[in-house]
């Protein structure tokens, strides 16, 4: 029996018991995913020769709360697949305009034959509109909830330019193959100062796209679309920076579901989950 990737059925089986809070995926029903990327920085105030852990923790906390609010959760690291019972916020639900990404020259596009390269930056915006920000929260994750998250994070000493990046491989048949999340965080080794930021950004996105196609070869899966995004930040001398990519797996707040249902007449108005 092949799973039925029905957006309406999955959504109505992915609803939180709270009106205004999303909660981490509890292991039953369907689930939603959303893309959050952030960078945080904090001056070295509490570090000493034996430990920089406190300053690193604050930098990580800022990465979770700068921009899209992902604070006060118990993040559980999981692998990077969204299966037939999962949806992507901003792609399957609350759909954003996702334009093609002019990443490669025409001569280079043969390397991604069969896969359209898409600008995935609007998914970050969709997550921000759902969860809100630190100062203006909308439907955040319930404080203390346990949230499975695909993701990566790393710490860096300033001065440095750091980045968070993600590629999302969308398979041809969502009922037979999983969506792939490929996360990357790192430091840009600039050759010509700020002038080399854009070439390095393109290189990161190209590498991400190639990594998705390689995983596709490993798995025997063709990804019809590859969504790509990268976010950069400068970390100053005397600071510790944190680059974070997090893709939470969650159930949707009831009032957020109602907003989606009002905008999407095909969504069943009967709550489930």
N, C-alpha and C positions, 0 to 999 in steps of 0.2 A: 504494500500500500504506500503510495507516494503522498507526502504531506501536502496539504492544500494551502498555498500561500495566499490567503484571502485577507486583504488589508482590513476590511470591515470586521471580520471575525476575530482577527488577532487583536485589533484595537479594543474591542469590547471585552476581551479577555485579559486586558492589560491595565486595569483601572485600580487606582489606590482606594483604600477605605477612607481617605481624608479628602475634604473638599479642596483645600488649598495647598496641600503638600504632595509631592511625588515621594515614592519610597523605593528603596532598593528592590530589585527583582527577588521575590521570595521563593522561587523555584517551582512555581506552578503557573498555569495560564500562559499567555503570551508575554512579550516584553518589548519595550522600546529602547533604543540607543540614541545618544546624542554626542556630538563632537565638541569637546572643550579643550582649548589650548591656552596656556598662560605662561607668563614669565614673572618671577618675583625677584626682588633684590632687597638686601638688608645690610646695613653697616656692621662691620665686625665689632660688636659691642661686648659680647659675652665669651668670645673665643680666647683660648690660652694655648700654650704649647702642647697640651695633652688632648685638646678637643675643640672642634668648631661645630659640634652637634647642635647646640642651642641656636646659634645664628643660622645654621642651615635649615633647622626646623621652621624658624620664622620666615625665611625666604621661601620655603616650600608652601607655607600657609598663605603667603602673599600671592604666590602663583595660583593657588586655588581660589583666591577671592578678588584678584584684580580682573576686571572685565566680567565675564560670566561667573556667577556665584556658585561655587561648588564646596562651600565651607561646612564645617562641623559634621562631616560624615565619616564613617568607618569604611575606608576604601579597601576592597578585597581584590587583589590583582588576579585576573583571569586571562586566558588566551584570547586571541583577537579574531573571533568569528561571530557573525550574526546569522543564525540559522533560519530555517523556513518559518519558525514561529516568532521571529523578531522583525521589527520595523525600524527604520532610520528616520529620526525627527529632522524635518527639513527636506527630506527626499521622498519618502513614502507618505508622510503626514506633514501638514503645514508646509507644503511644497514651496520651495523658493525657486526663483529664476536662476538656473545653473547654466551659464554660457560656456561654450567651448574655450579651452585654454590654449592660446597661441604659444605653445611651449617650444615646439621643434620646427625646424624648417621643413618644407615639403620633402626635401631629400631624405630627412630622417624619420618621417612618419611610418615608413615601412617596418620599422622596428616594433611598432605597436599595432600591427595589422589585426583588424577585428576588434580593437579596443578604442573607443572614443575618449580623448583626454578632456576632462571637464574641470572648470574652476570650482573647487569645493569650498571657497571661503564663505559662501552664504550659509553653509551648515553651521559655522560658528555663530553667525548672527541669529540663526533660528534658535540655537540653544540659549543664547542670551535673552531672546525674547520670551522663551519659556521659563527658564529658571530665574531670570532677573539678575540684578547686580547686588553688591553688598549694601548699597544705600537705597536701592529700590527693588525689593524682591517681589517676584510675581508668584510662581509656583515652585519654590525651591524644594530640594530634597529635605525630608524630615530630619531635624537635628538628631544625630546619633544613629540614624538608620545605617544598616550594613549594606553596602552597595558594591556589587561586582563591577569592576572597571577594567577594560583593556587599556593599557597605557604604558608610558615610560616617563622617567624623570631623571635628571642629572644635575649636579651642582658644579659651579664654576667660580673661580676667583677672578675679580675684576683687576684691570680693565679687560673687557672682552665684549664681543658681539655674540649673543647666543640665539638659538632658534628652537622652535617647536614645529614639527611638521607631521603630516598624515597623508596617507593615500588610502582610498577605499575602492576595492574591486567589486563591481556589481556583476554577478554571474548572469548568464543568459536565462537560466531556469532557476528561479528563486525557490521553487519547491523541491529541487533536487540537489542544490549546492548552496553553500553559505557565502554570505558577504564577507570579504576579507578586510580587516583593518591592519595597515602597516604603519607603525608609529616610529618617529625618529626625533631625537633631541641631540643637540650638539653645539659646538662652538665654531664660528666662522674664522678661518685662518686667512685674513685679508692680506692681499699683496699690495694693492694700491689704495689702501684706506677705504673710505666710504664709496669710492668709485667702483670698487669691486663687489659691492653688496648685491647688486642685481644679477651679475653673472653667477655669483655663488648661489643665490636663490634659485636660479634656473637649474643649476647643477644638482642641487638637492632634490628638486622636483623631478628631474629626469631620472635620478637614481631611484627615487621612490617608485616611479612608474615602471622602471625595469625590474625592481624587486617584486612588484605585483605579478608581472608576467612570468617571472621565474617560479614563484609559488604556484601560479596557475599550471605551469608545466609539471611541477612536482605532483600536483593533485589531479591533473587531467581535467582542469576546469578552464573554460574560456570566460574571461571577464569582458562583457560587452562595453562597459564604461569604467573608467578609472578617474575618480574624483581626487583632486590634489590641492593641498593648501599648506602654507608655511607662514609663520609669524616670527618676527625678529625683534630683538631688544638689545640695547647697549647697557652693559654693566660697568660701573665706574670703579676706579681704584679704591681699595679699602672696603669693597662690598663683596658679599657672597650672592651669586645669582642662582636661580633655579629655573630650569626649563621643563615644562610639564605638558604632556598630552594625556588626556583622560577621556575614555568613552564609557560613560556609565550605562548599566543595564537596569531599567527601572520600570515601575508602574506609574501611570499618569494620574495626576490630581483630578478629582472628579470635575471641578469647575473648568479645568483646562480641556478635559474631554468634551464638555458641553460647548466650549468655544469652537472646537474642531468640528463637532457635529453640526453646529449652526452654519459654518462655512462650507461644509461638505455634505450635500444632501444624500449622497450614497452611503454615508455612515449610519448604521443602525442606531436609533435613538435609545434603545434599551441597554442599560448598563449591564456589564457582565464582570467576570473576574472574581 
